[in-house]
Amino acid sequence: MRATVIGLGYVGLVTAAGVAEWGHDVVGIDGDERRVRALKAGRMPIHEPGLQDLVAAGVAAGKLRFSAPSATAIAAAQVVFVAVGTHDGNGGWQTATIRRALASIVPAMSDDATLAIRSTLPPDFIRQLPWVVNAIRQEAGRRPIPVMSNPEFTREGSAVRDFLEPDRVVIGVGHDPHGRGESMLRKVYRRVEAPVLVMGATDAALTKLGANLFLATKISFANELAQLCDAYGADINDVVAGMSHDSRIGGGFLRPGIGFGGSCLPHQVAMTVRESEEMGTPSPLFAAVETVNHRQRELFVERIVRAVGDLSGSRIALLGLTFKPDTDDLREAPALEIASALIAGGATVVAYDPMPKARSGAAEAVAGLIVVDNAMKAIVGADAIGLVTEWKEFGQLPWGAIASAVARPVIVDGRNALDPEALMAAGFEYIGFGRAGEIQALAPRAVAAAASGAEAPTPDAEPARRGSRRGTPIQAKPSGA
Ligand code: UDX
């Protein structure tokens, strides 16, 4: 198959490289000349594990190339995937970019080609898409083409694997009277072992939206449950483990903490709340999901305030800035709101993230935020440490030594990612989310360890644990697992 992908952001670039990996001939097009030049030189515009190698393999095999907008590349394609941005930069949707893109792509497409939309769009716009597209065809004196949608379910940080080994492929049919569009997309995905679900284009849009709303709901549910665990002195890890063995529930996306960020979940929850209100069918459930998510950031700040007594004049170390590990993306990153609140309260906030792009982006976005290029620089002298993103390297820090390098050994773990037993044995006060029961059970052992002057184990040193249960490892698996 010959495929052209329009828009080389997170979604488009992974799609282009993944489709090329399956042996199809792919041209990736972007209007941003600098991006195209960088990709031609082998430089990735985003940090995504495995993407650089996948792109390099596609280019080396002659299956993938990049180009500025080109009518020839569009005319030669059997399938044109569109993956342009749809956020308005202000928490809303915009369709101006995709309308502009369609106006230039659609007239140039061959009569037997298929258009497949991968961008996430409002269901209402997806419903109108066949008319929008075929009106452009008619105006250009061309025959109608199949108009399909093909929503993506890839997570940042594991996008390559999610694309190549998806749980399912969804094909949305907008206009496909002869089934040619469906058969083209089936050919593109012929190597995938997962189920291929064919449905109406609006159903496909709602599938994507529904999946993200459900994931967001699970996270806010876990955050509510964590509140109950803290109130009753229970341990959220045990509770979630006990629940997750019920096959109707499952264990994924039940990790409490500072809540969800990123380009998808917060935006889609907020837009659904706003649009359902406008349509006269308000959604109290999704409104509550959003409220709980924001409250989690406030709870994190409150826990730091409680730990240090008075923010004014205190020094707070923030570990991590990105909305999740293995990405350099700061979109809707809880870190930005948290840092701003701490600074507004009078604290000096020193933050570290392994991604240089995230460090410079955060310094630009949050007035007064100090960013440093290694974790220890942030930590030394801190009155409290706040873990914001569960980067693997934070689990491997020398916590035993750190306890004596800080002004006050307090850690607020916004991702429940660290091992409280090791930290408490090192002399830290550990504050997590829904871990009150675990902390209470560990407290006598931590006191005994401190009294005996035993060398504190580090989180990665496999300390002895209660029973056979192991503490929560830091980022042992992707958050979607
Ligand atoms: C999401 C969807 O998972 C993906 O299918 C869709 O295509 C794009 O949006 P992404 O935004 O990359 O992917 O990240 P995701 O793994 O979903 O995490 C979103 C946020 O939720 C992160 O901030 C993460 O830290 C948080 N999260 C996740 C939790 O707070 N708890 C959890 O249990 C899981």
Boltz pocket constraint, residues with backbone or C-beta under 6 A from the ligand:
constraints:
  - pocket:
      binder: B
      contacts: [[A, 152], [A, 153], [A, 154], [A, 155], [A, 156], [A, 157], [A, 212], [A, 215], [A, 219], [A, 252], [A, 253], [A, 254], [A, 255], [A, 256], [A, 257], [A, 258], [A, 259], [A, 260], [A, 261], [A, 262], [A, 263], [A, 264], [A, 265], [A, 323], [A, 324], [A, 479], [A, 480]]
      max_distance: 6.0
